[in-house]
Every structure is written in structure tokens, then in C-alpha cells.
Amino acid sequence: MIYSSRYILDMRGRLLAISPEQWLLLAMGIIAGCTVWVLFNRRIVQRILNRLKERTLKANTLAAVEGLIGGTVFLVNAGLVYLATLITNFFLFSFAVVGLFVGAWITIPASFE
């Protein structure tokens, strides 16, 4: 899609209309989202996968479980993004966008060991 300079200037105007408080909420949501979702991935998801590896399950089963967990995280955060747009909450929006990325990251298995 080719954008005209008028469209780019309009987008620039919308970005400049965001207040510093809203930018701060966006930044805080990104930091909080990174912290919460990376800890969730490391503590909960990896613990579940390590316990399943001890049971000597096949790699495809582990990948399916990992994909199911990641898909659930992705869907929950997609709902949060929708909620954040309904109530216009910048913190929740940026938190949920980070959660979408982490959910997609969990969904794609790292390797089939």
C-alpha cells in the first residue's frame, strides 16, 4: 500500500496529539507486560514442559502442549486488547500487546528435541 504525504502527516498529527501521560502509561504497560509475560513463560510454561519431558513424551506432544498454552495466552491477550480499546486504557493496551507477542512466541516451539 502506498501512502500519500497527506496520510503520513495525518498520522503524525495523531501521534503528536497523544499526551505525555498517555505515553508514560504506554511505556509502563510495555515494561509491566514484558516482566509478567516473560516470567510466566519462564516459570510456568517451562516448568510444565520440563515435567512433561521427564515423562518421556514424544516431541510432537510437547509441541502441541506448548502451542496450546501459547494459543491460550494469545487469545486472552487479544481479548484484553479489545477491552482496552473499548475503555480507552493505554496501560492495558500496551500490556496486552506485549502479551500477544509472548503468546505467539510460546506457540511456536523452539525445537523438536
Residue, then its C-alpha position, 0 to 999 in steps of 0.5 A: m500500500i502506498y501512502s500519500s504525504r497527506y496520510i503520513l502527516d495525518m498520522r503524525g498529527r495523531l501521534l503528536a496529539i497523544s499526551p505525555e501521560q498517555w505515553l508514560l502509561l504506554a511505556m509502563g504497560i510495555i515494561a509491566g507486560c514484558t516482566v509478567w509475560v516473560l516470567f510466566n513463560r519462564r516459570i510456568v510454561q517451562r516448568i510444565l514442559n520440563r515435567l512433561k519431558e521427564r515423562t518421556l513424551k514424544a516431541n510432537t506432544l510437547a509441541a502441541v502442549e506448548g502451542l496450546i498454552g501459547g494459543t491460550v495466552f494469545l487469545v486472552n491477550a487479544g481479548l484484553v486488547y479489545l477491552a482496552t480499546l473499548i475503555t480507552n486504557f493505554f496501560l492495558f493496551s500496551f500490556a496486552v500487546v506485549g502479551l500477544f507477542v509472548g503468546a505467539w512466541i510460546t506457540i511456536p516451539a523452539s525445537f523438536e528435541 
